[in-house]
Amino acid sequence: MKTRMKTPEELKETVRRKYSEISEQDKNYNARSCCGAGGDSTKVYNIMTDDYSELEGYNSDADLGLGCGLPTQFAHIQKGDYVIDLGSGAGNDCFVARHETGPEGKVLGIDFTESMIRKARENADKLGYNNVEFRFGDIEQMPVSDNVADVVVSNCVLNLVPNKPNVFSEIFRVLKPGGHFSISDIVLEGDLPDALREDAEMYAGCVAGAIQKDEYLSYIRESGFENITIQKEKPITLPEDILSQYLNEAEIAEFNEGGAGIFSITVFAQKKSERLEKDKKKPFTVIAGNDSASCDPESGCC
Ligand SMILES: C[S@@+](CC[C@H](N)C(=O)[O-])C[C@H]1O[C@@H](n2cnc3c(N)ncnc32)[C@H](O)[C@@H]1O
């Protein structure tokens, strides 16, 4: 029997409940599973997380092993910038961003899981930062005024949001003209098997809520952004011992041969400003990652 589709509010409640649990889990467990939720692999490698520990500003108490990229590395953050991190968890990317903005900038993390906000505030207090703030809120309706941010970052969060176009419109609203975002997220190419797509753990685990890469990029374009660029792309392989919790042997073989791919991407885009329009120039060069070819989706190569 097919399960009933969850409403957007029910999906959000599932995510919030799961990330409340995850905020108390061990980092090593989170890094072995999908965004800390679906499955737990016996394999030694990390499924999604990139290594943060070498980044300046890194704080191990804030690293719960939940990211799928290093958006701050690609975000062109300048001293004095106002940076907003969407779905900030325990503050991992915020503290790295704070290193870039310096004390003269400001970093705001937004999250809708209370225990994550609590953890992030404790971490900021321990570090003695008075320009890093954590605000409770839903990124589909950000508790932020228009045109305030220089840079928006986010790490492995938009896949969890039922209405992704709402988030991109909100990012457009809160960015200053000429401001930009660098977002790491999970996207798909090809279809996931139903058993993965319909599973609540896999939804909270950053897999089932992921959408097709083309659709993701089209939402960014339709929100009014320009200079849309994939800065890094990396295939994610779900280990067989995780897949076998959802699929039988024949289904795993079919999935592996079906060509469906799960990818971590870091994508950049910019809010138009009249000055940029007048100068007709791109202010940033594209930094390509090592793990795959990167390209500008507007060039037609993606
Ligand atoms: C996979 S974790 C990533 C946390 C953090 N970015 C990191 O890399 O450590 C996803 C986070 O997004 C938050 N989240 C999910 N949907 C959200 C929404 N609609 N509004 C605000 N926060 C949300 C969750 O509470 C959780 O803390």
The ligand as an ORCA input file, in Angstrom:
! r2SCAN-3c Opt
* xyz 0 1
  C      21.904     19.048      7.473
  S      21.750     20.219      8.758
  C      23.044     21.351      8.329
  C      23.449     22.235      9.482
  C      24.613     23.181      9.204
  N      24.402     23.950      7.987
  C      25.915     22.420      9.128
  O      26.455     22.254      8.014
  O      26.394     21.978     10.190
  C      20.292     21.087      8.327
  C      19.875     22.223      9.261
  O      18.857     22.986      8.590
  C      17.828     23.310      9.489
  N      16.606     23.529      8.692
  C      15.977     22.657      7.867
  N      14.907     23.222      7.284
  C      14.855     24.510      7.737
  C      13.967     25.611      7.510
  N      12.913     25.503      6.690
  N      14.225     26.781      8.136
  C      15.288     26.898      8.979
  N      16.154     25.895      9.252
  C      15.937     24.711      8.631
  C      17.779     22.109     10.432
  O      17.186     22.448     11.656
  C      19.258     21.769     10.576
  O      19.876     22.450     11.632
*
